[in-house]
Amino acid sequence: MSYARVLCVGLVGVTGQLVEVEVDLAAGLPGVVISGLPDTALHEARDRVRAAVVNSGQRWPNRRITLNLLPATLPKFGSAFDLAIAVALLGGSGELPLLPLDGVAVLGELGLDGTVRPVRGVLPMVAAAAKAGVQRVIVPAGNTAEAAVVPGLLVRGVDTLHRLVAFVRDGTPLIEPPVDAPPPSAPGPDLAEVAGQGLGRRALEVAAAGGHHLALIGPPGAGKTMLAERLPSILPELDDEAALEVTAVHSIAGLLPAGGQLIRRPPFQAPHHTATVPSIVGGGSGLARPGAISLAHRGVLLMDEAPEFSKAALEALRQPLEHGRVLLARSRGSAEYPARAQLVIAANPCPCANPAGDDRCECPPLARRRYLGRLSGPLLDRIDLQVRLPPMRAAELMETTSHESSAVVARRVAAARAAAAERWAPLGRRLNAQIPGPDLRRAPWRLPGRVTVELRSRLDSGSLSARGFDRVVRLAWTIADMDGRARPDAGDVGEAIALRTGERI
């Protein structure tokens, strides 16, 4: 037999595609030709696979070898095809009977000594195989726990090419996924550690309950970063669908925690202010990799010292904040990553950042305007809550009474989210921040005129944009959910306006 076929999976972004690895051996000058839009790593597979086959005690066929990866129009990236290529080649040369691998997807990178090494992106690959009807997969031993997360699949692992050859020939058992429960994650920062700042704590709880973006502006030491870092601690754990999405993105980036278990806690990303545009929204040579906003999907992206970021990096966030996804187009194809993260911006009010606040600021008015002017109007217009924190006072810092912990606040946040999810179920939404503006302005959700008098006045005067109008209404719904009311009243709208505009409540 001179032809063989083995299943594998290709990955573009977080989207997987079942790939057929075809091998044909023909008479002619010995050599290997790979077709099907391979990248550089796949072109180099011919040398890795040859060394791995020989060092595993198998015979390398001295014939003309043609490798084809179907569908040929799909770009192929990475080294996850190595193991499938090696097995297909041994099957085509008559060394292996491939019947035991019929309908099995095979993934893995080969070392020159025949070891099978873990690869990135196994979770979305295996999920794509399951969606295509595959019921059994063979992955590197280091990826078995990650692959076993996908339900309805029989997952087995291999650590060497020799072990896989022995399984195909003699039925030698493969490695099963670990059954031990993953170790509990270490507790993160707690909201009880934040002294004072009742306004900041209230804004943080509103942001968590409704899924709103948040800007915290205040002098150094006011607690901006401390509050932002504790936002994930009051968010609910991710459900199965969200956990799969988040874990898939981290798998592609090679950032899964040890054990490969599902990520259940909302992720937190805080890039340095020198971060580039590709590191924020994604990029890189070849296939674009996910950036910080995708790694924070279903979690929190903190832009600390936001005015110090480059203007390009800040403006690149506008489209992901609006649409919840990032489409990265490159010459060799496009990759789309989810990016539905809660953005938190923390900024000083001026360059001098006097801890005493605006009363002792040494900056001229023009310098103050220029500093915060680095946060453009269109970007700020997409941030629901824009809160100005006062300086920390000695009485607040030395207060001995205990503050509410994250666990207590998280219970209120969960109750508010449950109320919102029940209300918006007919629209297929769960969070107030996700409701389209037209739905908020039509029956039965439209607020009566007596409740929105001030809001309408601000829209007519130009102090609020149409987008800002809708965001204030969403905030009012969240405040009503937190206080246990079925619909927002004028007080809820007033507080929402203050949280939106940075005015004192």
C-alpha positions in Angstrom: 0.0 0.0 0.0 1.4 3.4 -1.0 -1.4 5.6 0.3 -2.6 6.4 3.8 -4.8 8.9 5.6 -4.9 10.0 9.2 -7.1 12.7 10.8 -5.7 15.8 12.6 -7.0 19.2 13.4 -5.9 22.7 12.2 -6.5 25.9 14.1 -7.1 29.4 12.9 -7.7 31.7 15.8 -10.0 29.8 18.2 -11.7 28.1 15.3 -10.7 24.5 14.6 -11.0 22.5 11.4 -10.7 18.8 10.9 -7.7 18.1 8.6 -6.9 15.0 6.6 -3.2 14.2 6.4 -2.7 12.2 3.2 0.5 10.4 2.3 1.4 9.0 -1.1 4.6 7.0 -1.7 5.7 6.7 -5.3 8.7 5.6 -7.3 11.3 8.3 -8.0 14.0 10.3 -6.4 13.7 10.1 -2.6 12.3 13.3 -1.1 9.4 14.8 0.8 6.9 17.4 -0.7 4.3 19.0 1.6 1.2 20.7 0.1 -1.9 22.3 1.6 -0.7 25.8 2.6 1.8 24.8 5.3 3.7 27.4 7.3 7.4 27.3 8.1 7.0 25.0 11.1 5.2 22.5 8.9 7.8 22.7 6.2 10.4 21.8 8.8 8.3 18.8 9.9 9.9 16.7 7.2 13.2 16.7 9.1 11.7 16.3 12.5 9.5 13.4 11.4 12.4 11.6 9.6 14.6 11.8 12.7 11.8 10.7 15.0 10.8 7.7 12.9 14.4 6.5 12.6 15.2 7.0 16.3 12.0 5.1 17.2 13.4 2.0 15.5 11.2 2.3 12.3 12.4 2.1 8.7 12.3 5.4 6.7 11.0 4.7 3.1 13.5 5.8 0.5 10.8 6.8 -2.0 9.2 10.0 -3.3 6.8 11.1 -0.5 4.0 13.5 -1.1 2.1 14.9 1.9 -1.1 16.7 1.4 -3.2 18.4 4.1 -6.9 18.7 3.3 -8.7 21.0 2.9 -5.9 22.5 0.8 -7.3 26.0 0.9 -7.1 26.3 4.7 -3.8 27.7 6.0 -2.0 25.3 8.3 0.1 26.5 11.3 2.3 24.9 13.9 3.8 21.6 14.8 0.7 19.7 15.9 0.6 17.8 12.6 3.9 16.0 13.3 2.5 12.9 14.9 -0.2 12.4 12.3 2.3 12.8 9.5 4.6 10.2 11.0 1.8 7.7 11.5 0.4 8.3 8.0 3.8 7.8 6.5 4.4 4.5 8.3 0.9 3.4 7.2 1.5 4.3 3.6 4.9 2.4 3.6 3.2 -0.7 4.9 4.9 -0.6 8.3 1.7 0.0 10.2 -1.9 -1.2 9.9 -4.0 2.0 10.3 -7.3 0.3 11.0 -7.0 1.0 14.8 -6.7 4.7 13.9 -9.8 4.9 11.7 -11.9 7.9 12.8 -9.3 8.9 15.4 -7.8 12.4 15.5 -4.0 12.4 16.2 -2.2 15.5 17.6 1.3 16.1 18.7 4.7 17.6 18.1 7.7 15.2 17.6 11.2 15.6 19.0 14.1 14.3 17.1 14.4 11.3 19.6 10.7 10.3 19.0 9.2 11.9 22.1 5.8 13.5 21.7 5.7 17.0 23.1 2.7 19.1 24.2 1.3 21.7 21.8 -0.7 24.8 22.2 -4.4 25.0 21.5 -5.3 21.4 22.2 -8.6 22.3 23.8 -10.1 24.2 20.8 -8.7 21.5 18.5 -10.3 18.7 20.4 -13.6 20.6 20.7 -13.6 21.1 16.9 -12.9 17.4 16.3 -15.8 16.5 18.6 -18.1 18.9 16.7 -17.1 17.2 13.4 -18.2 13.8 14.8 -14.8 12.4 16.0 -15.2 10.3 19.1 -11.6 9.4 19.9 -8.5 11.5 20.0 -4.8 10.8 20.8 -2.9 13.8 22.2 0.5 14.3 23.9 0.6 13.0 27.4 1.0 16.6 28.7 -2.2 17.6 27.1 -4.5 14.8 28.2 -6.0 16.7 31.2 -6.8 19.6 28.9 -8.3 17.5 26.2 -10.4 15.5 28.7 -12.3 18.7 29.5 -14.4 18.3 26.3 -17.3 16.0 27.0 -18.2 13.0 24.9 -14.7 12.1 23.8 -12.4 9.2 24.5 -9.0 10.8 25.2 -5.7 8.9 25.3 -2.2 10.2 25.5 1.2 9.2 24.1 4.7 10.2 25.3 6.7 8.7 22.4 6.1 7.7 18.8 7.2 4.2 19.8 4.3 3.9 22.2 1.8 4.9 19.5 3.4 2.4 17.1 3.1 -0.4 19.7 -0.6 0.5 20.3 -1.4 0.3 16.6 0.4 -3.0 16.1 -0.2 -4.8 19.3 -2.9 -2.9 21.2 -0.5 -1.7 23.9 -2.5 0.6 26.2 -2.0 4.3 25.9 -1.9 6.9 28.7 -5.2 7.8 30.3 -6.0 11.3 31.5 -5.3 12.0 35.2 -8.3 11.6 37.5 -6.9 13.5 40.5 -8.8 16.7 41.3 -6.8 19.9 40.5 -5.3 21.7 43.6 -7.4 24.6 44.8 -6.4 28.0 43.5 -4.8 30.4 45.9 -7.2 33.1 47.2 -6.8 36.5 45.5 -7.0 40.0 46.8 -10.0 40.7 49.0 -12.2 43.8 49.0 -12.0 44.0 52.8 -8.4 45.1 52.4 -9.5 48.4 50.8 -9.8 51.3 53.4 -12.5 53.9 53.0 -13.5 54.9 49.5 -17.3 54.2 49.8 -17.8 55.8 46.4 -15.2 53.6 44.8 -16.6 50.4 46.4 -20.1 51.3 45.2 -18.9 51.9 41.7 -17.0 48.6 41.7 -20.1 46.7 42.8 -22.3 48.4 40.2 -19.7 47.6 37.5 -19.6 43.9 38.6 -23.4 43.6 38.8 -24.1 44.9 35.3 -20.8 44.0 33.5 -20.0 47.7 32.9 -16.7 49.3 32.0 -15.2 51.5 34.7 -12.8 54.5 34.9 -11.3 55.4 38.2 -9.7 58.9 38.4 -8.0 60.1 41.5 -4.7 61.1 43.2 -2.0 58.6 44.1 -2.9 56.4 47.1 -6.6 56.9 46.6 -7.1 53.1 46.0 -7.6 53.0 42.3 -5.4 50.0 41.6 -6.5 48.2 44.8 -10.1 48.5 43.8 -9.5 47.4 40.2 -7.5 44.4 41.2 -10.4 43.2 43.5 -13.0 43.4 40.8 -12.5 39.7 39.7 -13.0 38.6 43.3 -16.7 39.8 43.3 -17.5 38.4 39.9 -19.4 35.1 39.7 -17.5 32.0 38.6 -17.7 31.2 34.9 -20.3 28.8 33.7 -19.3 25.9 31.4 -19.7 27.7 28.2 -17.7 30.8 29.3 -15.1 28.6 31.0 -14.5 26.7 27.7 -14.1 29.9 25.8 -11.6 31.4 28.3 -9.7 28.1 28.6 -9.5 27.8 24.8 -7.9 31.3 24.5 -5.4 30.6 27.2 -4.6 27.2 25.6 -3.8 28.9 22.3 -1.5 31.4 24.1 0.2 28.6 26.1 -0.9 30.1 29.4 -3.0 27.3 30.9 -2.3 26.6 34.6 -0.6 23.3 35.5 -3.1 20.4 35.2 -4.9 21.9 32.2 -8.2 22.2 34.1 -11.0 24.6 33.1 -10.5 28.2 34.1 -13.5 28.9 36.4 -12.4 32.3 37.8 -12.7 35.4 35.6 -9.3 36.2 34.3 -7.4 39.4 35.1 -4.9 41.1 32.8 -2.9 44.3 33.7 -0.4 45.1 30.9 2.3 47.6 31.5 1.8 51.1 30.0 4.7 50.4 27.6 2.6 47.6 25.9 2.3 47.7 22.2 -0.8 47.5 20.1 -0.3 43.8 19.1 0.2 42.9 22.8 -3.1 44.6 23.7 -5.4 43.4 20.9 -3.3 40.6 19.4 -0.9 40.1 16.6 2.5 38.7 15.8 4.2 37.1 12.8 2.4 34.3 10.9 -0.9 33.5 12.6 -1.9 36.4 14.9 -1.9 35.4 18.6 -4.4 36.7 21.2 -3.7 39.9 23.0 -4.4 41.1 26.5 -8.0 42.0 25.8 -8.7 38.4 24.6 -6.8 36.9 27.5 -9.1 38.9 29.7 -12.2 37.6 27.9 -15.1 37.2 30.4 -12.8 38.8 33.0 -11.1 42.2 33.7 -8.6 44.2 31.7 -6.9 46.9 33.8 -5.2 49.8 32.1 -3.3 51.3 35.1 -1.8 54.7 34.5 -3.9 54.8 31.4 -2.7 58.2 30.1 0.8 56.8 29.9 -0.3 54.2 27.3 0.3 55.1 23.7 -2.6 56.7 21.9 -2.7 53.9 19.3 -2.9 51.2 22.1 -5.8 53.0 23.7 -7.7 53.7 20.5 -7.3 50.1 19.4 -9.6 49.1 22.3 -12.6 51.0 20.9 -13.8 48.4 18.4 -13.4 45.4 20.8 -15.3 47.2 23.5 -18.2 47.7 21.2 -18.3 44.3 19.5 -16.8 41.9 22.0 -14.4 40.4 19.5 -11.2 41.1 17.7 -10.7 40.3 14.0 -7.0 40.3 13.1 -6.4 40.2 9.3 -3.0 39.1 8.0 -1.7 38.3 4.6 -1.9 34.6 5.3 -5.4 34.7 6.7 -7.6 36.1 9.4 -7.9 35.1 13.0 -10.9 36.0 15.2 -10.7 36.0 19.0 -13.3 36.8 21.6 -12.8 40.0 23.6 -15.8 40.5 25.9 -13.8 41.9 28.8 -14.6 44.5 31.4 -12.3 47.4 30.9 -11.1 49.3 34.0 -9.1 52.4 33.5 -7.1 54.0 36.4 -5.6 57.4 36.0 -4.2 60.3 37.9 -6.0 63.6 37.3 -2.8 65.5 36.2 0.9 65.0 35.6 2.0 66.1 39.1 -0.4 63.8 40.8 -0.3 65.6 44.1 -1.6 63.2 46.8 -3.5 66.0 48.4 -5.8 66.3 45.4 -6.8 69.1 43.2 -6.5 71.7 45.9 -2.6 71.5 45.8 -2.1 70.7 42.2 0.9 72.5 40.7 -0.1 71.8 37.0 -1.3 74.6 34.8 -4.8 74.1 33.4 -3.5 73.4 29.9 -1.3 70.6 31.3 -4.2 69.0 33.1 -6.4 69.1 30.0 -3.6 67.6 27.9 -2.9 64.8 30.3 -6.5 63.5 30.6 -7.0 64.4 27.0 -4.9 61.4 26.1 -8.0 59.4 26.9 -10.0 60.4 23.9 -13.7 61.2 24.0 -14.8 58.2 21.8 -12.9 55.9 24.2 -14.4 57.4 27.4 -17.8 57.4 25.8 -17.7 53.6 25.8 -16.9 53.5 29.5 -20.1 53.4 31.5 -18.8 54.5 35.0 -16.4 57.4 35.2 -15.7 58.0 38.9 -13.5 60.6 40.5 -12.1 59.3 43.8 -11.2 61.8 46.6 -7.8 61.6 48.4 -7.6 59.2 51.3 -8.1 60.7 54.7 -6.4 59.7 57.9 -9.7 58.8 59.6 -10.5 56.3 56.7 -7.0 54.8 56.7 -6.9 54.2 60.5 -10.5 53.0 60.7 -10.8 49.9 62.9 -14.2 48.7 61.8 -14.0 45.8 59.3 -15.2 46.4 55.8 -17.3 44.1 53.7 -15.4 41.2 52.2 -15.4 40.2 48.6 -17.5 37.1 49.4 -20.3 39.3 50.9 -20.3 41.7 48.0 -20.2 38.8 45.5 -23.4 37.4 46.9 -25.2 40.7 46.2 -23.6 40.9 42.7 -24.8 37.3 42.0 -28.4 38.2 43.1 -28.4 41.3 40.9 -27.1 39.4 37.9 -29.8 36.7 38.4 -32.5 39.3 38.3 -31.1 40.8 35.1 -30.7 37.4 33.5 -34.4 36.5 34.3 -35.6 39.9 32.9 -33.6 39.8 29.7 -34.1 36.1 28.9 -36.5 36.8 26.1 -33.8 38.8 24.4 -31.2 36.1 24.9 -29.0 38.4 27.1 -27.8 38.1 30.7 -26.2 41.4 31.6 -27.5 44.9 31.6 -24.4 46.2 29.8 -25.2 43.8 26.8 -28.7 45.1 26.1 -28.9 47.0 22.8 -30.1 50.6 23.1 -33.2 50.2 20.8 -34.5 47.5 23.1 -34.1 49.8 26.1 -36.1 52.6 24.4 -39.1 50.5 23.4 -41.9 48.8 25.4 -42.0 47.2 27.8 -38.5 48.3 28.9 -38.8 52.0 28.1 -38.6 54.2 31.2 -41.4 56.8 31.7 -40.8 60.4 31.0 -41.0 61.5 34.6 -38.0 59.2 35.4 -35.8 60.4 32.6 -36.4 64.2 32.7 -32.8 65.1 33.7 -31.4 62.5 31.3 -33.3 63.9 28.4 -32.2 67.5 29.3 -28.6 66.5 29.3 -28.9 64.8 25.9 -30.6 67.9 24.4 -27.9 70.2 25.9 -25.1 68.0 24.4 -23.5 67.1 27.8 -24.5 63.4 27.0 -24.2 61.6 23.7 -26.8 59.2 22.4 -24.4 56.3 23.4 -24.0 57.9 26.9 -27.9 58.1 27.2 -28.2 54.4 26.7 -25.3 53.6 29.0 -26.9 55.7 31.8 -30.2 53.8 31.3 -28.3 50.5 31.6 -26.6 51.7 34.8 -30.0 52.7 36.2 -31.3 49.1 35.6 -28.2 47.7 37.4 -28.7 50.0 40.4 -32.4 49.0 40.6 -31.4 45.3 40.4 -28.9 45.8 43.3 -31.5 47.5 45.4 -34.2 44.9 44.7 -36.5 47.1 42.6 -38.4 45.8 39.5 -37.8 49.0 37.5 -35.5 52.1 37.9 -36.9 55.2 39.5 -35.7 58.8 39.2 -33.2 58.3 42.1 -31.6 55.4 40.2 -31.3 57.5 37.1 -29.8 60.4 39.1 -27.2 58.1 40.6 -26.4 56.6 37.2 -25.9 60.1 35.8 -23.5 60.9 38.6 -21.5 57.6 38.2 -21.4 58.3 34.4 -20.2 61.9 34.6 -18.0 61.7 37.6 -20.1 64.1 39.7 -20.5 63.9 43.4 -23.4 61.7 44.5 
